Amino acid sequence: MRRLRVLLVTAFALFSLFFGAGNLILPPQLGFKAGTDWWIVALGFALSAVFIPILGIRAHARLQGTMFDFATKVSPGFSLVYCFVVYAISISLPSPRTASVTHEMAIAPLFDINPLSTSFIYFALVLIFALNRNKILDIIGKLMTPAILIILLVIIGIVTFTEPFDFGASTIESPLSYAILEGYQTFDAIGAVVVGGVIIVSINLKNNQTYEQKKRLIANAGWLAGITLFMVYTGLMLSAGLLHSSFPPDISRTDLLQQISLFALGNTGKGIFAVLVGLACFTTAVGIVTGTADFVKSRFADSRKAYVITVIIGSLLGVLMGQLEVGYIIDVALPALMFIYPITIVLIVLNVLPEKWTSELVFKAVVGVTILFSIPDFLQSLNLGYDLSAVNNLILFS
């Protein structure tokens, strides 16, 4: 019974650490557009937003170290630079974005409060959670995730059991590929290498287990979290698809999600929707700040002081960067994400393959080619206005 309880808490914590604002907003719009093809987009979205991230957790289960171990076969120097880039991006852009989304979607519609106050309170709570390192897994897994799941299940259940099982025509030309690309936008492969480290440290703090026991626990928790994510994504898509005639075709993603909540829950929907968005964003921010601090601590001989300083810096950055609009934060983050994300996916795949197939030479060759092929997307995302056809031709794109 205790093993089952530990498994469920770990899986629930993983679910919440993955399930941020983007994971909440993207699926309904997919289902709304897909109509009768809702099941196709569900599979496509799951491939890039569930399967690949859970492979990342599977890689963590094997390595049982930090993100640094993902790329050491390329070289220790490369691995250190890779970790620095990922954590620098995560703590300075996606983490503050969670506060911006919370303010814009959950706080501003209900309260007359400025963004600075929201960010200050939000990251003060993140700071408190992160400093209570031993309790993070239990609080998120036992309290926050059940609250998120109950709200989601109530919304999805009311819509699916009260609406006729009728869908509109699909407005997506290639539903499978479109859904895969939408799932790619969650950037949850990076989430996997960040929050997987949080889970490793949390398990080591709470459980005196062997390597094989921890490997089995982490792998099983990953698959259970993945199944839960898939069910929630599918439920959100299904709900939006069933309500295709209730909203205008050009409704925005955030408005669609909010309107589905209001449809299911009535006047209480605004408050419950605010709680849902707030919890989904908050758990992600806690995971990012804690994961970054765990890594810095590991690089400074497990120094508690290094951990505390990193948590404080991460929280202060969150307050300052959180004053920026969500769209601006995304625009700033996109070029770096476009460059580092393919590398992350490749590292995940290499680390779950049998070791006899993945020598140091294989790691170096595959990662090197991936970096080369990521350059055009990186340059394109900078919007410099240059013709990139020469670059594409140079690296055999055409």
VOPAGU-2260 file (C-alpha; in pm, 1 decimal, decimal comma):
REM VOPAGU-2260
SITE   aa  ch    i         X         Y         Z
SITE  MET   A    0       0,0       0,0       0,0
SITE  ARG   A    1     283,9     239,4      84,9
SITE  ARG   A    2     451,3     172,8    -251,8
SITE  LEU   A    3     126,3     248,8    -432,4
SITE  ARG   A    4      85,9     571,9    -235,5
SITE  VAL   A    5     442,3     682,5    -316,2
SITE  LEU   A    6     385,8     596,8    -684,0
SITE  LEU   A    7      62,7     798,8    -700,4
SITE  VAL   A    8     212,2    1101,6    -523,2
SITE  THR   A    9     515,0    1096,9    -754,0
SITE  ALA   A   10     300,4    1057,6   -1067,1
SITE  PHE   A   11      63,1    1334,1    -956,7
SITE  ALA   A   12     356,5    1564,7    -884,3
SITE  LEU   A   13     497,9    1493,4   -1230,5
SITE  PHE   A   14     160,3    1569,0   -1387,0
SITE  SER   A   15     140,0    1911,0   -1220,4
SITE  LEU   A   16     500,7    2000,5   -1294,4
SITE  PHE   A   17     427,9    1937,7   -1664,1
SITE  PHE   A   18      76,7    2080,8   -1673,2
SITE  GLY   A   19     123,6    2454,6   -1718,6
SITE  ALA   A   20     -78,3    2724,2   -1890,5
SITE  GLY   A   21       9,6    2612,4   -2243,9
SITE  ASN   A   22     -96,5    2256,5   -2167,0
SITE  LEU   A   23    -430,7    2394,0   -2051,8
SITE  ILE   A   24    -488,9    2634,9   -2341,1
SITE  LEU   A   25    -372,1    2443,4   -2650,2
SITE  PRO   A   26    -588,5    2124,2   -2643,6
SITE  PRO   A   27    -935,5    2291,0   -2645,3
SITE  GLN   A   28    -851,0    2497,1   -2952,9
SITE  LEU   A   29    -729,1    2182,3   -3127,7
SITE  GLY   A   30   -1051,6    1996,0   -3052,8
SITE  PHE   A   31   -1260,2    2298,0   -3151,4
SITE  LYS   A   32   -1094,2    2318,9   -3494,0
SITE  ALA   A   33   -1063,1    1944,4   -3554,7
SITE  GLY   A   34   -1432,4    1857,1   -3526,4
SITE  THR   A   35   -1481,9    1495,9   -3633,4
SITE  ASP   A   36   -1103,0    1454,1   -3648,6
SITE  TRP   A   37   -1068,7    1517,0   -3273,8
SITE  TRP   A   38    -925,5    1169,4   -3213,4
SITE  ILE   A   39    -654,6    1224,3   -3476,5
SITE  VAL   A   40    -538,0    1550,1   -3319,2
SITE  ALA   A   41    -548,5    1381,6   -2977,8
SITE  LEU   A   42    -300,3    1120,5   -3099,6
SITE  GLY   A   43     -80,0    1377,0   -3274,1
SITE  PHE   A   44     -70,4    1607,7   -2974,5
SITE  ALA   A   45       7,7    1313,9   -2745,6
SITE  LEU   A   46     306,1    1215,1   -2958,2
SITE  SER   A   47     489,5    1544,6   -2908,6
SITE  ALA   A   48     337,7    1668,8   -2579,6
SITE  VAL   A   49     316,3    1339,0   -2388,0
SITE  PHE   A   50     529,8    1061,4   -2537,7
SITE  ILE   A   51     854,4    1257,5   -2586,4
SITE  PRO   A   52     841,6    1427,0   -2241,9
SITE  ILE   A   53     770,4    1094,3   -2070,6
SITE  LEU   A   54    1067,8     946,3   -2254,7
SITE  GLY   A   55    1264,2    1225,6   -2086,0
SITE  ILE   A   56    1145,9    1100,0   -1747,8
SITE  ARG   A   57    1241,5     746,7   -1854,3
SITE  ALA   A   58    1590,6     877,1   -1931,8
SITE  HIS   A   59    1607,5    1036,0   -1585,8
SITE  ALA   A   60    1503,2     701,3   -1435,2
SITE  ARG   A   61    1805,9     540,8   -1598,3
SITE  LEU   A   62    2058,6     818,9   -1527,1
SITE  GLN   A   63    1936,9     920,1   -1177,7
SITE  GLY   A   64    2160,0    1225,8   -1178,5
SITE  THR   A   65    2106,3    1579,6   -1302,8
SITE  MET   A   66    2050,7    1737,3   -1642,1
SITE  PHE   A   67    2430,1    1749,9   -1670,0
SITE  ASP   A   68    2435,2    1371,8   -1721,4
SITE  PHE   A   69    2218,5    1397,4   -2033,7
SITE  ALA   A   70    2499,9    1538,9   -2247,1
SITE  THR   A   71    2825,1    1427,8   -2083,5
SITE  LYS   A   72    2886,5    1179,3   -2366,6
SITE  VAL   A   73    2911,6    1475,5   -2603,1
SITE  SER   A   74    3158,7    1639,8   -2363,3
SITE  PRO   A   75    3148,1    1777,2   -2007,9
SITE  GLY   A   76    3204,4    2127,9   -2143,1
SITE  PHE   A   77    2916,0    2101,9   -2388,3
SITE  SER   A   78    2694,0    1956,4   -2116,8
SITE  LEU   A   79    2768,1    2246,4   -1882,9
SITE  VAL   A   80    2689,4    2502,6   -2154,0
SITE  TYR   A   81    2371,2    2315,1   -2247,4
SITE  CYS   A   82    2254,5    2310,1   -1883,5
SITE  PHE   A   83    2335,0    2678,7   -1840,6
SITE  VAL   A   84    2133,3    2772,6   -2150,0
SITE  VAL   A   85    1831,4    2558,6   -2054,0
SITE  TYR   A   86    1817,6    2679,1   -1694,5
SITE  ALA   A   87    1886,1    3041,4   -1790,5
SITE  ILE   A   88    1598,4    3031,7   -2040,0
SITE  SER   A   89    1366,3    2852,9   -1798,4
SITE  ILE   A   90    1421,0    3072,2   -1494,7
SITE  SER   A   91    1420,4    3405,0   -1679,2
SITE  LEU   A   92    1140,7    3352,5   -1934,7
SITE  PRO   A   93     894,1    3059,4   -1893,4
SITE  SER   A   94     889,3    3096,1   -1514,1
SITE  PRO   A   95     793,8    3468,0   -1519,0
SITE  ARG   A   96     549,5    3388,7   -1797,9
SITE  THR   A   97     349,4    3175,6   -1554,9
SITE  ALA   A   98     297,9    3482,9   -1335,0
SITE  SER   A   99     196,2    3693,8   -1636,5
SITE  VAL   A  100     -55,4    3431,5   -1748,3
SITE  THR   A  101    -192,4    3400,0   -1395,2
SITE  HIS   A  102    -245,9    3775,6   -1377,9
SITE  GLU   A  103    -398,6    3812,2   -1724,9
SITE  MET   A  104    -624,9    3505,0   -1712,3
SITE  ALA   A  105    -701,9    3452,3   -1343,5
SITE  ILE   A  106    -645,3    3767,7   -1137,3
SITE  ALA   A  107    -721,4    4068,4   -1360,7
SITE  PRO   A  108   -1075,8    3952,0   -1456,8
SITE  LEU   A  109   -1170,6    3926,7   -1087,6
SITE  PHE   A  110    -962,8    4183,5    -898,1
SITE  ASP   A  111    -842,2    4538,7    -956,5
SITE  ILE   A  112    -476,8    4470,9    -885,0
SITE  ASN   A  113    -164,4    4568,2   -1077,6
SITE  PRO   A  114      68,8    4306,7   -1232,6
SITE  LEU   A  115     355,6    4396,7    -997,7
SITE  SER   A  116     150,0    4307,8    -690,8
SITE  THR   A  117      41,8    3979,0    -849,7
SITE  SER   A  118     400,1    3885,6    -939,1
SITE  PHE   A  119     530,1    3982,1    -594,4
SITE  ILE   A  120     274,9    3767,7    -409,7
SITE  TYR   A  121     308,2    3485,8    -664,6
SITE  PHE   A  122     686,8    3456,3    -641,2
SITE  ALA   A  123     688,2    3510,1    -265,6
SITE  LEU   A  124     483,7    3188,9    -251,1
SITE  VAL   A  125     720,0    3020,4    -500,0
SITE  LEU   A  126    1010,7    3123,2    -274,6
SITE  ILE   A  127     842,8    2976,1      34,0
SITE  PHE   A  128     767,8    2648,8    -145,2
SITE  ALA   A  129    1116,7    2615,2    -292,4
SITE  LEU   A  130    1285,5    2681,0      43,0
SITE  ASN   A  131    1080,1    2400,6     197,7
SITE  ARG   A  132    1248,7    2154,1     -36,3
SITE  ASN   A  133    1159,5    1835,5     152,0
SITE  LYS   A  134     785,1    1903,8     131,0
SITE  ILE   A  135     749,7    1996,6    -238,2
SITE  LEU   A  136     669,5    1648,1    -367,9
SITE  ASP   A  137     403,9    1586,7    -103,3
SITE  ILE   A  138     235,3    1928,4    -130,2
SITE  ILE   A  139     213,1    1918,5    -509,0
SITE  GLY   A  140     133,6    1547,6    -536,3
SITE  LYS   A  141    -113,2    1522,0    -248,0
SITE  LEU   A  142    -287,5    1861,0    -253,8
SITE  MET   A  143    -243,5    2065,4    -570,8
SITE  THR   A  144    -269,3    1795,0    -835,4
SITE  PRO   A  145    -591,4    1645,9    -695,1
SITE  ALA   A  146    -743,2    1996,9    -694,6
SITE  ILE   A  147    -642,4    2050,6   -1059,3
SITE  LEU   A  148    -773,0    1709,2   -1164,6
SITE  ILE   A  149   -1103,9    1747,2    -980,8
SITE  ILE   A  150   -1174,6    2082,1   -1150,5
SITE  LEU   A  151   -1079,7    1943,7   -1491,5
SITE  LEU   A  152   -1283,2    1625,7   -1447,8
SITE  VAL   A  153   -1590,2    1823,2   -1339,3
SITE  ILE   A  154   -1568,2    2054,7   -1642,2
SITE  ILE   A  155   -1499,9    1772,6   -1889,0
SITE  GLY   A  156   -1760,4    1545,6   -1730,7
SITE  ILE   A  157   -2039,9    1804,9   -1739,2
SITE  VAL   A  158   -1977,0    1889,6   -2105,3
SITE  THR   A  159   -1933,9    1533,7   -2233,5
SITE  PHE   A  160   -2233,7    1393,3   -2045,6
SITE  THR   A  161   -2476,1    1677,4   -2121,1
SITE  GLU   A  162   -2396,5    1762,2   -2482,8
SITE  PRO   A  163   -2505,7    1551,7   -2783,8
SITE  PHE   A  164   -2217,2    1353,6   -2929,4
SITE  ASP   A  165   -2206,1    1569,5   -3241,5
SITE  PHE   A  166   -1905,9    1736,3   -3402,1
SITE  GLY   A  167   -1862,7    1993,0   -3674,7
SITE  ALA   A  168   -1649,3    1952,9   -3984,2
SITE  SER   A  169   -1274,8    1979,4   -3939,6
SITE  THR   A  170   -1114,5    2310,0   -4040,4
SITE  ILE   A  171    -762,0    2164,8   -4020,4
SITE  GLU   A  172    -612,5    2048,3   -4350,2
SITE  SER   A  173    -359,8    1801,5   -4203,7
SITE  PRO   A  174    -483,6    1724,1   -3851,3
SITE  LEU   A  175    -208,0    1481,7   -3748,8
SITE  SER   A  176      89,2    1698,8   -3844,6
SITE  TYR   A  177     -86,3    2012,8   -3718,4
SITE  ALA   A  178    -145,2    1852,6   -3378,4
SITE  ILE   A  179     214,4    1729,8   -3354,4
SITE  LEU   A  180     337,6    2085,4   -3414,5
SITE  GLU   A  181      92,3    2222,2   -3156,5
SITE  GLY   A  182     221,6    1972,5   -2902,0
SITE  TYR   A  183     575,7    2077,5   -2989,8
SITE  GLN   A  184     480,8    2429,7   -2874,2
SITE  THR   A  185     438,8    2310,1   -2515,1
SITE  PHE   A  186     820,0    2264,9   -2507,9
SITE  ASP   A  187     763,9    1988,3   -2255,2
SITE  ALA   A  188    1075,8    1800,2   -2362,2
SITE  ILE   A  189    1270,0    2076,5   -2186,7
SITE  GLY   A  190    1019,5    2047,4   -1904,2
SITE  ALA   A  191    1108,6    1678,7   -1876,3
SITE  VAL   A  192    1481,4    1734,2   -1830,2
SITE  VAL   A  193    1414,3    2013,5   -1576,4
SITE  VAL   A  194    1137,0    1859,6   -1362,5
SITE  GLY   A  195    1280,5    1510,0   -1390,5
SITE  GLY   A  196    1574,9    1638,5   -1190,5
SITE  VAL   A  197    1333,7    1775,7    -929,2
SITE  ILE   A  198    1173,5    1432,6    -893,9
SITE  ILE   A  199    1513,5    1260,7    -860,7
SITE  VAL   A  200    1622,6    1492,7    -578,1
SITE  SER   A  201    1282,7    1467,5    -406,0
SITE  ILE   A  202    1292,7    1086,8    -407,4
SITE  ASN   A  203    1651,4    1084,3    -278,6
SITE  LEU   A  204    1551,4    1316,3       7,1
SITE  LYS   A  205    1254,2    1105,0     114,9
SITE  ASN   A  206    1334,7     744,5      31,1
SITE  ASN   A  207    1632,9     521,4     101,0
SITE  GLN   A  208    1593,8     300,1    -205,5
SITE  THR   A  209    1824,0     107,8    -436,0
SITE  TYR   A  210    1900,4     218,7    -790,4
SITE  GLU   A  211    1662,6     -40,1    -937,1
SITE  GLN   A  212    1380,1      53,0    -698,4
SITE  LYS   A  213    1412,2     421,8    -786,5
SITE  LYS   A  214    1437,6     340,3   -1155,4
SITE  ARG   A  215    1114,4     141,4   -1141,9
SITE  LEU   A  216     935,8     408,3    -934,4
SITE  ILE   A  217    1035,1     697,2   -1161,5
SITE  ALA   A  218     960,7     507,9   -1483,8
SITE  ASN   A  219     618,7     389,7   -1362,8
SITE  ALA   A  220     532,2     734,7   -1227,6
SITE  GLY   A  221     627,7     880,0   -1565,1
SITE  TRP   A  222     398,5     648,5   -1758,9
SITE  LEU   A  223     112,9     706,4   -1512,5
SITE  ALA   A  224     158,2    1083,6   -1540,4
SITE  GLY   A  225     166,0    1047,6   -1920,1
SITE  ILE   A  226    -159,0     849,9   -1926,7
SITE  THR   A  227    -322,7    1113,0   -1704,5
SITE  LEU   A  228    -199,3    1394,1   -1928,7
SITE  PHE   A  229    -332,6    1213,7   -2236,7
SITE  MET   A  230    -673,7    1162,2   -2078,1
SITE  VAL   A  231    -697,1    1527,8   -1973,9
SITE  TYR   A  232    -583,7    1655,2   -2315,9
SITE  THR   A  233    -832,6    1427,4   -2490,4
SITE  GLY   A  234   -1111,1    1534,9   -2255,3
SITE  LEU   A  235   -1042,7    1903,2   -2321,1
SITE  MET   A  236   -1037,7    1844,1   -2698,1
SITE  LEU   A  237   -1357,7    1642,3   -2680,9
SITE  SER   A  238   -1532,2    1910,4   -2473,0
SITE  ALA   A  239   -1437,2    2187,6   -2714,6
SITE  GLY   A  240   -1539,3    1976,8   -3013,9
SITE  LEU   A  241   -1883,4    1906,4   -2867,3
SITE  LEU   A  242   -1937,9    2280,9   -2814,6
SITE  HIS   A  243   -1838,0    2374,9   -3169,6
SITE  SER   A  244   -2169,8    2549,1   -3239,4
SITE  SER   A  245   -2171,4    2748,3   -2914,1
SITE  PHE   A  246   -1880,7    2981,3   -2992,0
SITE  PRO   A  247   -1764,0    3186,6   -3294,2
SITE  PRO   A  248   -1507,8    3016,2   -3522,2
SITE  ASP   A  249   -1243,5    3283,4   -3455,0
SITE  ILE   A  250   -1260,7    3265,0   -3074,7
SITE  SER   A  251    -917,8    3292,9   -2911,4
SITE  ARG   A  252    -758,7    3006,1   -2720,9
SITE  THR   A  253    -788,2    3170,9   -2380,4
SITE  ASP   A  254   -1146,3    3285,3   -2439,8
SITE  LEU   A  255   -1244,8    2936,5   -2555,6
SITE  LEU   A  256   -1110,2    2775,8   -2240,7
SITE  GLN   A  257   -1280,2    3033,1   -2020,6
SITE  GLN   A  258   -1611,8    2999,1   -2203,3
SITE  ILE   A  259   -1604,7    2620,2   -2169,0
SITE  SER   A  260   -1558,0    2666,3   -1793,4
SITE  LEU   A  261   -1848,1    2912,9   -1777,0
SITE  PHE   A  262   -2066,2    2679,7   -1983,8
SITE  ALA   A  263   -1999,0    2388,7   -1748,3
SITE  LEU   A  264   -1996,0    2570,1   -1414,5
SITE  GLY   A  265   -2217,7    2873,8   -1465,1
SITE  ASN   A  266   -2148,2    3192,2   -1267,5
SITE  THR   A  267   -1906,7    3011,6   -1037,8
SITE  GLY   A  268   -1696,9    2925,6   -1343,4
SITE  LYS   A  269   -1488,6    3244,4   -1330,4
SITE  GLY   A  270   -1363,3    3178,9    -980,1
SITE  ILE   A  271   -1299,8    2809,1   -1039,6
SITE  PHE   A  272   -1128,9    2887,4   -1370,5
SITE  ALA   A  273    -900,9    3133,2   -1187,5
SITE  VAL   A  274    -807,3    2863,5    -934,6
SITE  LEU   A  275    -736,1    2615,7   -1215,1
SITE  VAL   A  276    -510,5    2855,2   -1407,2
SITE  GLY   A  277    -336,0    2970,8   -1090,8
SITE  LEU   A  278    -256,7    2618,7    -972,5
SITE  ALA   A  279    -143,3    2500,2   -1316,8
SITE  CYS   A  280      93,2    2795,6   -1353,0
SITE  PHE   A  281     218,5    2792,1    -994,4
SITE  THR   A  282     326,9    2428,6    -988,7
SITE  THR   A  283     523,2    2483,5   -1309,9
SITE  ALA   A  284     701,2    2787,4   -1164,2
SITE  VAL   A  285     789,1    2595,0    -847,9
SITE  GLY   A  286     931,0    2313,7   -1061,3
SITE  ILE   A  287    1146,8    2549,4   -1269,0
SITE  VAL   A  288    1288,0    2748,9    -976,1
SITE  THR   A  289    1346,7    2437,9    -765,1
SITE  GLY   A  290    1503,4    2246,9   -1054,1
SITE  THR   A  291    1742,2    2532,9   -1129,9
SITE  ALA   A  292    1840,0    2565,1    -763,6
SITE  ASP   A  293    1892,1    2188,0    -732,5
SITE  PHE   A  294    2129,5    2195,6   -1028,9
SITE  VAL   A  295    2329,5    2493,9    -900,1
SITE  LYS   A  296    2353,7    2325,8    -559,8
SITE  SER   A  297    2491,9    2010,1    -723,7
SITE  ARG   A  298    2763,0    2215,1    -899,0
SITE  PHE   A  299    2871,5    2374,7    -569,6
SITE  ALA   A  300    2934,3    2064,1    -359,8
SITE  ASP   A  301    2571,7    2040,3    -242,4
SITE  SER   A  302    2592,4    2385,5     -85,4
SITE  ARG   A  303    2266,7    2488,6      84,4
SITE  LYS   A  304    2375,5    2850,9      44,7
SITE  ALA   A  305    2400,6    2809,1    -334,9
SITE  TYR   A  306    2049,1    2661,8    -337,2
SITE  VAL   A  307    1899,2    2948,5    -134,3
SITE  ILE   A  308    2073,2    3218,5    -339,8
SITE  THR   A  309    1949,6    3061,6    -664,6
SITE  VAL   A  310    1592,0    3039,7    -535,0
SITE  ILE   A  311    1602,2    3407,2    -432,9
SITE  ILE   A  312    1747,3    3514,8    -769,5
SITE  GLY   A  313    1490,8    3304,2    -954,9
SITE  SER   A  314    1206,3    3458,0    -757,0
SITE  LEU   A  315    1334,8    3814,2    -807,4
SITE  LEU   A  316    1374,7    3752,1   -1181,0
SITE  GLY   A  317    1019,6    3621,6   -1184,2
SITE  VAL   A  318     887,2    3943,2   -1029,6
SITE  LEU   A  319    1083,4    4168,8   -1265,8
SITE  MET   A  320    1028,0    3973,9   -1588,1
SITE  GLY   A  321     667,4    3906,4   -1491,5
SITE  GLN   A  322     587,0    4272,4   -1559,7
SITE  LEU   A  323     625,6    4207,5   -1930,9
SITE  GLU   A  324     330,4    4103,0   -2144,3
SITE  VAL   A  325     294,6    3731,9   -2216,9
SITE  GLY   A  326     332,4    3788,4   -2592,3
SITE  TYR   A  327     658,7    3976,6   -2545,3
SITE  ILE   A  328     801,8    3706,1   -2319,0
SITE  ILE   A  329     717,6    3442,2   -2579,6
SITE  ASP   A  330     879,4    3650,3   -2857,2
SITE  VAL   A  331    1200,5    3687,8   -2656,3
SITE  ALA   A  332    1215,0    3319,9   -2560,5
SITE  LEU   A  333    1132,7    3176,5   -2902,9
SITE  PRO   A  334    1475,2    3202,6   -3076,9
SITE  ALA   A  335    1659,4    3031,8   -2792,0
SITE  LEU   A  336    1390,2    2766,5   -2762,2
SITE  MET   A  337    1395,8    2697,8   -3136,7
SITE  PHE   A  338    1769,2    2630,3   -3110,4
SITE  ILE   A  339    1785,0    2428,2   -2788,2
SITE  TYR   A  340    1463,4    2226,3   -2822,0
SITE  PRO   A  341    1570,2    1989,8   -3105,7
SITE  ILE   A  342    1894,5    1923,6   -2917,5
SITE  THR   A  343    1693,5    1835,2   -2607,2
SITE  ILE   A  344    1472,3    1589,4   -2796,9
SITE  VAL   A  345    1778,0    1420,2   -2948,1
SITE  LEU   A  346    1946,2    1391,2   -2607,4
SITE  ILE   A  347    1631,3    1234,8   -2460,8
SITE  VAL   A  348    1611,3     975,5   -2738,1
SITE  LEU   A  349    1981,7     891,4   -2714,1
SITE  ASN   A  350    1956,9     843,3   -2338,0
SITE  VAL   A  351    1672,2     591,0   -2359,7
SITE  LEU   A  352    1831,8     379,7   -2632,4
SITE  PRO   A  353    2043,3      76,3   -2536,0
SITE  GLU   A  354    2392,2     186,7   -2433,3
SITE  LYS   A  355    2556,3     -38,1   -2692,9
SITE  TRP   A  356    2399,0     182,2   -2962,3
SITE  THR   A  357    2498,3     514,1   -2808,5
SITE  SER   A  358    2872,1     550,5   -2780,4
SITE  GLU   A  359    3037,1     888,0   -2727,9
SITE  LEU   A  360    3097,1     906,6   -3103,1
SITE  VAL   A  361    2725,7     853,7   -3174,3
SITE  PHE   A  362    2630,7    1124,3   -2923,0
SITE  LYS   A  363    2876,2    1372,4   -3074,0
SITE  ALA   A  364    2774,4    1299,9   -3433,1
SITE  VAL   A  365    2397,2    1311,6   -3376,0
SITE  VAL   A  366    2405,4    1623,1   -3157,0
SITE  GLY   A  367    2643,6    1795,2   -3398,9
SITE  VAL   A  368    2412,4    1732,2   -3694,7
SITE  THR   A  369    2112,5    1847,1   -3488,8
SITE  ILE   A  370    2286,3    2174,3   -3401,4
SITE  LEU   A  371    2367,5    2228,4   -3768,4
SITE  PHE   A  372    2010,1    2171,3   -3877,6
SITE  SER   A  373    1875,1    2395,3   -3599,5
SITE  ILE   A  374    2059,7    2702,7   -3724,4
SITE  PRO   A  375    1807,2    2806,3   -3995,9
SITE  ASP   A  376    1510,6    2785,7   -3756,4
SITE  PHE   A  377    1706,5    2985,1   -3499,9
SITE  LEU   A  378    1797,3    3256,3   -3751,2
SITE  GLN   A  379    1443,5    3261,2   -3891,0
SITE  SER   A  380    1297,5    3312,0   -3543,1
SITE  LEU   A  381    1519,6    3617,6   -3493,0
SITE  ASN   A  382    1329,6    3793,9   -3775,6
SITE  LEU   A  383    1642,4    3964,9   -3902,9
SITE  GLY   A  384    1492,7    4007,5   -4247,5
SITE  TYR   A  385    1771,3    3821,8   -4427,8
SITE  ASP   A  386    1729,4    3564,3   -4704,5
SITE  LEU   A  387    1822,9    3231,2   -4547,5
SITE  SER   A  388    1812,8    3022,3   -4864,6
SITE  ALA   A  389    2192,3    3021,5   -4884,8
SITE  VAL   A  390    2215,5    2884,2   -4531,1
SITE  ASN   A  391    1955,4    2619,7   -4610,1
SITE  ASN   A  392    2142,3    2513,0   -4922,8
SITE  LEU   A  393    2471,8    2507,7   -4735,9
SITE  ILE   A  394    2347,0    2252,1   -4483,4
SITE  LEU   A  395    2163,5    2042,3   -4742,5
SITE  PHE   A  396    1812,8    2168,0   -4668,8
SITE  SER   A  397    1737,5    2173,2   -5040,8
